[in-house]
Amino acid sequence: MTCCCSVYGREVTSSGPWCQQWAHHPEAVARLHALWLASQQYTAAEASLAGPSLWRRDHLDPALLQLRAADGPFGACTTSPARPNHRLLASPAPASEGEVA
């Protein structure tokens, strides 16, 4: 999969991060998979000619805002050479047996 950021030409910054190792971020994978499924619907033969535009407006743009938010799934990944480029955010600890999540 091509990085959406390179296709749409957005600069990678601390306020708009992207991780080259996006496949290691479960939230990013889930959002990108949902985008792909929606794109299949909006570009199917029976979709309207406006389908691709609607997909970008209703699905891609909001998903990219979530993915590239400073506190989004790539928020711990940085572009600074003084810091690691790839870090996963801490996951919540699994609930112990008998605990309600």
Steps between C-alpha positions, in 0.01 A plus 500: 500500500632841409515752782207740466729778616732468201207488257338807654830680561465583867813580696576269792533706816452452873150648465427284192702180551517196275692182568669308223431192712124569504423127480631462858229735632172307552280812493656613173452158345134494607434850362681431173313172456169681553608759241580226252162332554318831453702575187385169352139605554547851361688386188290194415337489157161586647635799696424850378758704313536713814605192700874573515438858606249393766744238627771763542265744674316254723769240571857589402518855633355417846714186528818690414415761762475223760807312380718811478382670818779582745332263748409242234656159445826648368530758777789315664689475170719797422691644210779640717840331449564546873208268590389158379292513183263220595336433834171335580267670745445310820200269487261465790586204720270204441232456763574234759271203519185601686549874433248694300664692216 
